[in-house]
Amino acid sequence: MKKKSIPAAEFDKKFDDNENLIEFLDLEKNTRPGQKPRRVSVDFPEWMVQELDKVARNLGITRQSVIKVFISEKLKKTV
């Protein structure tokens, strides 16, 4: 289905006014550039894996998600 098209200035105004913009978005292509996952291998000491697992259980998420969140937060502070 072809989405409606509006000028950028009008889109920005609607966004700023908290209007619903879903009719103008193509959700079939809703990816950010550079967001394709890339597999990397990292070795952690056993104690660190155990601590990551504890945090993951407490938050109800996977160990991988904990690692992603921790690294993301650190990168945001550093960059």
N, C-alpha and C positions, 0 to 999 in steps of 0.2 A: 504494500500500500504506500502510495506517495504521500509524503508529509507536506503540510502547508509550509509556505515559505514567507518570511517577513524580513524586513531590513534589520540589520544588526542593532541599530539604535532603538528600534521598537522592541526587539527581543530583550535588550538590556533594561529598558524601562519596565517591561513586564516582570523581569527577574527582580529588579529593585523594589517593585511594588508587591512582591511575593505572589504573583499570579501563577496559575498552573500553566506550565509550558510544555506539557507532555505531547500535545498535538503537533508541536514543531520539532520534536526530537525523533531521530531515527534510531530506535533502540536495537535494531539488528546489528548496528555497527558501533556499539557503545564501548569502545576500548580506548585507552590512553596510549599514546605513542611510548614505546620503550617499556611497556608493562608485560611483555611476553615473558613467562617464567624461564629461567635458565638454571639448569641443575648444577649444583656445586657440591663437592664432598668436603666435609669438615670433620676432623677427629676431635672429640672432647674427652677429657678425663672422666672416669666413672663417677666421681663425686659430683661433677657438674651435670652429668646426665640425670643423676638421681635428683638433684635440686631442680632441674628443669621439669622433670616429671612431677615433682611435688607441686610446683607452681601451676603446671598444666592441669593437674587434678583439681586444685583449688579454684581455678578459673573455669573449669569445664571445657577446656580447649585442648588441642593437640600440642605435643612438644614442638612440632614444626611451627605452629602458630605462635607459641611463646617466643621462640627464637626470632621469628620475623618481627614481632612487635618490639622486642628488646633492641634488635639491631636498628630497626626503623627509628625508634625514639632516640637512640644514641647518635645516629646519622643526622637527624634533624637538629640536635643540639650542637653538633660539631661543624656542620656545613654552613 
